[in-house]
Amino acid sequence: MAKENLNKFYLLSFKATKEVNLAIFQHKIMHNILATNCILNKMKTVASPSCSFCSSESQNIRHLFQY
């Protein structure tokens, strides 16, 4: 049963919309792989993990969409 729920979760973003780019975006958010400054900083791609918009906090998915 747990595997069935995992499969439903994985396919949810692709069933929610027919727009491919939106489905990929939703998939990245759900699996925490959206390239935010926090993740890019860990990969040494950007110098600072701080938010590009407010510069007050580390930019992660929650901060990006909450503020």
C-alpha positions in Angstrom: 0.0 0.0 0.0 2.8 2.4 0.8 4.3 1.9 -2.7 0.9 2.7 -4.3 0.7 6.0 -2.3 4.3 6.8 -3.4 3.4 6.3 -7.0 0.3 8.5 -6.6 2.4 11.3 -5.1 5.0 11.0 -7.9 2.4 11.2 -10.6 0.2 13.9 -9.0 1.9 16.9 -10.6 1.6 15.3 -14.0 -2.1 14.6 -13.6 -2.9 18.0 -12.3 -2.2 19.8 -15.5 -1.6 19.1 -19.2 1.0 21.9 -19.5 4.4 20.2 -19.5 6.4 23.1 -18.1 4.0 23.7 -15.2 4.0 19.9 -14.4 7.8 19.9 -14.3 7.8 23.0 -12.1 5.3 21.4 -9.7 7.3 18.2 -9.6 10.5 20.2 -8.7 8.7 21.9 -5.9 7.1 18.7 -4.5 10.5 16.9 -4.5 12.5 19.9 -3.2 14.7 20.1 -6.2 13.9 23.6 -7.4 17.1 25.5 -7.9 17.0 28.1 -5.1 20.0 30.1 -3.9 20.3 27.8 -0.9 20.7 24.7 -3.1 22.9 26.6 -5.6 25.1 27.8 -2.8 25.7 24.2 -1.7 26.7 23.4 -5.2 29.0 26.4 -5.2 27.2 28.0 -8.1 26.2 31.2 -6.3 28.2 33.1 -3.6 25.4 33.6 -1.1 22.4 31.6 0.0 20.5 34.8 0.9 17.3 35.6 -0.9 17.7 37.6 -4.2 14.6 39.7 -3.5 14.8 40.6 0.2 18.4 39.6 1.2 17.2 38.9 4.8 16.9 35.1 4.9 18.2 32.1 3.1 16.3 31.5 -0.1 14.6 28.1 0.0 11.3 27.0 -1.5 9.2 27.9 1.5 10.8 31.4 1.8 10.5 32.0 -1.9 6.8 31.4 -2.1 5.8 32.6 1.4 7.2 36.1 1.0 
